[in-house]
Amino acid sequence: MQAPIPVSSPLQTTSTVTDQTAISTQTNNMALVPAPPSETPLFAEVDMCSDSSATTVRATVVQASTVFYDTPATLDKAERLLAEAAGYGSQLVVFPEAFIGGYPRGSSFGAIIGSRTAKGREDFRKYHASAIDVPGPEVDRLAAMAGKYKVYLVMGVIEREGYTLYCTVLFFDSQGHYMGKHRKIMPTAVERIVWGFGDGSTIPVFATPIGKIGAAICWENRMPLLRTAMYGKGIEIYCAPTADSRDTWQATMTHIALEGGCFVLSANQFCRRKDYPPPPEYVFLGAEEDLTPDSVVCAGGSVIISPLGTVLAGPN
């Protein structure tokens, strides 16, 4: 079966980018073949296999920035991007880590060992207010979006439970039902100041008509036993929302695809300094003086990789 893959003209809306590809649950015999001439953006065709019973799925990874400290506006933006992906026929859409609630890049929350600044406390108050309850009204809205556009939705959020925040991925089916969540088990470095720790109770792999779907977030993808647990559950579509845009991240994603024999879909935000509130409301500690509004503070790198380690889309 053949699946269209844009290789040179990513879909763009204002400052956002979505990379489109198609994935198949079959893993044998993949070869590039040319696409027919068209006035639409340039596509390539991927001959996934010759098995007529193979299931072919079109998937989208979204590379876009949060509207920081404004969760309602971020939800509106998510719906616009979801509608755009659905317009391309996508059945699965994966958003970046902490898309709802925001990734607090560059922020220290005024914390040093033994004390907190007044501004740091206020920064955390605003960040806490931007997080969402699970379940809650924002979850209901995301479920309604998934049902409206008939897509499986994997969404990175900041989850609020009491005064504790978690970096979480939510899963929704194409009928508009919330399926469950995965909480990041091990926040990385200074993330531990503001995010709680997940545990083994939220490492789901969901069996769906388009394949077995699960997720691991950013650097917890470097935890071998977590990956092994997901492989043991038969994961086929491995979602990896992240905040890491470095070249070395691509090697991690390729290794997981090969190691797990699964498709890997990694979504990261693309952010400029102006996508965050201006100083002094929000300060990139140690870097603010070197940044302009157009400075790139997260370069994206979203990618889709086949079980054979072949890059199907991106890295953008």
GIDA-V292714 format. One record per pair of residues at least 12 apart in sequence whose ideal C-beta (glycine too) atoms are under 7 Angstrom apart, sorted by the first residue. I is the first residue (numbers start at 1). GAP is how many residues later the second one is. If there is no record, write none. Layout:
BEGIN
I & GAP
I & GAP
END
This chain:
BEGIN
1 & 23
1 & 47
1 & 48
1 & 53
1 & 55
2 & 43
2 & 44
2 & 45
3 & 19
3 & 21
3 & 43
3 & 45
3 & 53
3 & 55
4 & 18
4 & 39
4 & 41
5 & 16
5 & 17
5 & 38
5 & 39
5 & 41
5 & 307
5 & 308
6 & 14
6 & 35
6 & 36
6 & 37
7 & 35
7 & 37
8 & 34
9 & 32
9 & 33
10 & 306
11 & 73
13 & 67
13 & 71
15 & 50
15 & 257
15 & 260
16 & 48
16 & 65
17 & 46
17 & 47
17 & 253
17 & 283
17 & 299
18 & 42
18 & 44
18 & 45
18 & 63
18 & 66
18 & 67
19 & 42
19 & 44
19 & 283
19 & 285
19 & 294
19 & 295
19 & 297
20 & 40
20 & 68
20 & 70
20 & 293
21 & 38
21 & 283
21 & 291
21 & 292
22 & 34
22 & 35
22 & 36
22 & 37
23 & 34
23 & 36
23 & 240
23 & 281
23 & 289
24 & 24
24 & 25
24 & 30
24 & 31
24 & 32
24 & 33
25 & 29
25 & 30
25 & 186
25 & 211
26 & 22
26 & 23
26 & 25
26 & 28
27 & 234
27 & 280
27 & 281
28 & 21
29 & 20
29 & 21
30 & 16
30 & 17
30 & 18
30 & 276
30 & 278
30 & 280
31 & 16
32 & 12
32 & 14
33 & 12
33 & 14
46 & 266
55 & 155
57 & 34
57 & 35
57 & 153
57 & 154
58 & 31
58 & 32
58 & 33
59 & 31
59 & 32
59 & 33
59 & 206
59 & 245
60 & 25
60 & 28
60 & 30
60 & 33
61 & 33
61 & 204
61 & 205
61 & 206
61 & 241
61 & 243
62 & 19
62 & 31
62 & 32
62 & 33
62 & 34
62 & 205
63 & 204
63 & 205
63 & 206
63 & 207
63 & 237
63 & 239
63 & 253
64 & 13
64 & 17
64 & 205
64 & 206
65 & 204
65 & 205
65 & 206
65 & 210
66 & 33
66 & 36
66 & 203
68 & 34
68 & 207
68 & 208
68 & 209
69 & 57
69 & 61
69 & 208
71 & 29
71 & 30
71 & 59
71 & 61
71 & 67
74 & 25
74 & 26
75 & 25
75 & 63
75 & 66
78 & 17
78 & 21
79 & 66
82 & 63
82 & 67
82 & 69
83 & 66
85 & 66
86 & 63
86 & 64
86 & 65
90 & 61
91 & 60
91 & 61
91 & 83
91 & 119
92 & 59
92 & 60
92 & 118
92 & 145
93 & 58
93 & 60
94 & 60
94 & 145
94 & 147
94 & 171
94 & 173
95 & 59
95 & 60
95 & 61
95 & 146
95 & 172
96 & 60
96 & 145
96 & 146
96 & 171
96 & 172
96 & 173
97 & 59
97 & 70
97 & 120
97 & 121
97 & 144
97 & 145
97 & 146
98 & 58
98 & 60
98 & 69
99 & 56
99 & 57
99 & 170
100 & 32
100 & 38
100 & 55
100 & 57
100 & 58
101 & 29
101 & 30
101 & 31
101 & 56
101 & 57
102 & 28
102 & 56
103 & 140
103 & 166
104 & 23
104 & 90
105 & 192
105 & 193
106 & 178
106 & 179
106 & 181
106 & 191
107 & 16
107 & 178
108 & 12
108 & 177
109 & 14
109 & 15
109 & 84
109 & 85
110 & 13
111 & 82
124 & 70
127 & 67
128 & 32
128 & 37
130 & 28
131 & 27
131 & 28
131 & 29
131 & 34
132 & 25
132 & 27
132 & 28
133 & 27
134 & 25
134 & 34
134 & 36
134 & 47
135 & 43
139 & 31
139 & 39
142 & 13
142 & 28
142 & 30
143 & 29
143 & 33
143 & 34
143 & 35
144 & 32
146 & 26
146 & 27
146 & 28
146 & 30
147 & 28
147 & 29
150 & 24
151 & 23
152 & 20
152 & 21
152 & 22
152 & 56
152 & 58
152 & 61
153 & 19
154 & 15
154 & 17
154 & 61
154 & 85
155 & 14
155 & 15
156 & 13
156 & 85
157 & 13
159 & 24
164 & 32
165 & 29
165 & 30
165 & 31
166 & 17
166 & 18
166 & 29
166 & 30
166 & 32
167 & 17
167 & 20
167 & 28
167 & 50
168 & 13
168 & 14
168 & 15
168 & 16
169 & 12
169 & 13
169 & 46
169 & 48
169 & 72
171 & 35
171 & 42
173 & 35
179 & 27
180 & 24
180 & 26
181 & 21
182 & 20
182 & 21
182 & 22
182 & 33
183 & 15
183 & 19
184 & 14
184 & 33
184 & 36
185 & 12
185 & 13
185 & 14
185 & 35
185 & 41
186 & 34
186 & 37
188 & 30
188 & 31
203 & 23
203 & 26
203 & 27
205 & 25
205 & 28
205 & 29
205 & 30
211 & 25
211 & 26
212 & 22
212 & 23
212 & 24
212 & 25
213 & 24
213 & 26
214 & 16
214 & 19
214 & 21
214 & 24
214 & 25
215 & 24
215 & 25
215 & 26
216 & 14
216 & 24
217 & 24
218 & 24
218 & 25
218 & 26
219 & 25
221 & 19
221 & 31
221 & 35
222 & 30
227 & 29
227 & 33
231 & 29
235 & 25
235 & 27
236 & 26
236 & 27
237 & 25
237 & 26
237 & 28
238 & 18
238 & 22
238 & 24
238 & 25
238 & 26
239 & 26
240 & 13
240 & 24
240 & 25
240 & 26
241 & 26
242 & 24
242 & 26
243 & 25
243 & 55
244 & 24
245 & 23
245 & 53
245 & 54
245 & 55
245 & 56
249 & 52
250 & 51
250 & 53
250 & 65
253 & 13
253 & 50
253 & 52
254 & 51
254 & 55
257 & 48
257 & 49
257 & 50
257 & 52
258 & 51
261 & 46
262 & 45
263 & 43
263 & 44
264 & 41
265 & 39
266 & 36
266 & 37
267 & 35
268 & 30
268 & 32
268 & 33
268 & 34
269 & 29
270 & 28
270 & 29
270 & 30
271 & 26
271 & 27
272 & 21
272 & 22
272 & 23
272 & 24
272 & 25
273 & 18
273 & 19
273 & 20
273 & 22
273 & 24
274 & 19
274 & 20
284 & 13
300 & 16
301 & 14
302 & 12
302 & 13
302 & 14
303 & 12
END
